[in-house]
Amino acid sequence: MAIYPMLKTVSFSLEEVERLATAYEDALRSLHLVNRADPITVVIAKRIIDAAQTGVRDPKELCALAIKDLQTPGIHSEKGAR
């Protein structure tokens, strides 16, 4: 899982890590991503961590931000979905 090794390199409390992990898992479920080795999971993890570093802590908001970024045309569209 992409986010867990990445969280070891940043400074978050245990509670914050749990929130980020929840957001990550929710984002993967929302995008129907089951292959944790899919490179897009790294992108999702980075987006969540980046948002958290700006002060966002709500898992639902972190999830929405990660998904929103991926729904930009040309990045991850229905026609090009995996």
C-alpha positions as CSV (number, residue, x, y, z in Angstrom):
1,M,0.0,0.0,0.0
2,A,1.5,3.2,-1.2
3,I,0.6,5.6,1.7
4,Y,2.0,3.6,4.6
5,P,5.7,3.8,3.6
6,M,5.3,7.4,2.6
7,L,3.9,8.3,6.1
8,K,7.1,7.2,7.7
9,T,8.9,10.1,6.0
10,V,6.6,12.8,7.3
11,S,5.8,14.1,10.7
12,F,2.2,13.4,11.8
13,S,0.7,12.2,15.0
14,L,-0.7,8.7,15.3
15,E,-4.2,10.1,15.2
16,E,-3.3,12.1,12.0
17,V,-1.8,9.0,10.4
18,E,-5.0,7.2,11.1
19,R,-7.1,10.0,9.4
20,L,-4.8,10.0,6.4
21,A,-5.0,6.2,6.1
22,T,-8.8,6.4,6.3
23,A,-8.9,9.0,3.5
24,Y,-6.5,6.9,1.4
25,E,-8.6,3.8,1.8
26,D,-11.8,5.7,1.1
27,A,-10.4,7.2,-2.0
28,L,-9.3,3.8,-3.4
29,R,-12.7,2.4,-2.7
30,S,-14.4,5.4,-4.3
31,L,-12.3,4.9,-7.4
32,H,-12.8,1.1,-7.3
33,L,-9.1,0.5,-7.1
34,V,-8.3,-2.9,-5.8
35,N,-4.8,-3.4,-7.1
36,R,-2.6,-1.7,-4.5
37,A,0.4,-1.9,-6.8
38,D,-1.4,0.3,-9.4
39,P,0.8,3.5,-9.8
40,I,-2.3,5.7,-9.4
41,T,-2.3,4.7,-5.7
42,V,1.0,6.5,-5.2
43,V,-0.6,9.6,-6.8
44,I,-3.6,9.4,-4.4
45,A,-1.3,9.0,-1.4
46,K,0.8,12.0,-2.4
47,R,-2.3,14.1,-2.9
48,I,-3.6,13.2,0.5
49,I,-0.3,13.8,2.3
50,D,0.2,17.1,0.4
51,A,-3.3,18.3,1.5
52,A,-2.6,17.2,5.1
53,Q,0.6,19.2,5.1
54,T,-1.5,22.3,4.3
55,G,-3.6,21.7,7.4
56,V,-6.5,19.6,6.1
57,R,-7.2,16.8,8.6
58,D,-10.8,15.7,7.9
59,P,-10.6,12.3,6.1
60,K,-13.7,13.0,4.0
61,E,-12.2,16.3,2.8
62,L,-8.8,14.7,2.1
63,C,-10.5,11.9,0.2
64,A,-12.5,14.4,-1.8
65,L,-9.4,16.5,-2.7
66,A,-7.6,13.4,-3.9
67,I,-10.5,12.3,-6.0
68,K,-11.1,15.8,-7.4
69,D,-7.6,16.0,-8.6
70,L,-7.9,12.7,-10.4
71,Q,-11.2,13.6,-12.0
72,T,-9.5,16.4,-14.1
73,P,-10.2,15.6,-17.8
74,G,-7.2,13.8,-19.3
75,I,-5.9,12.4,-16.1
76,H,-8.5,9.8,-15.2
77,S,-11.6,9.8,-17.3
78,E,-14.3,7.2,-17.7
79,K,-13.0,6.3,-21.2
80,G,-9.5,5.9,-19.9
81,A,-10.4,4.3,-16.6
82,R,-8.6,1.1,-15.7
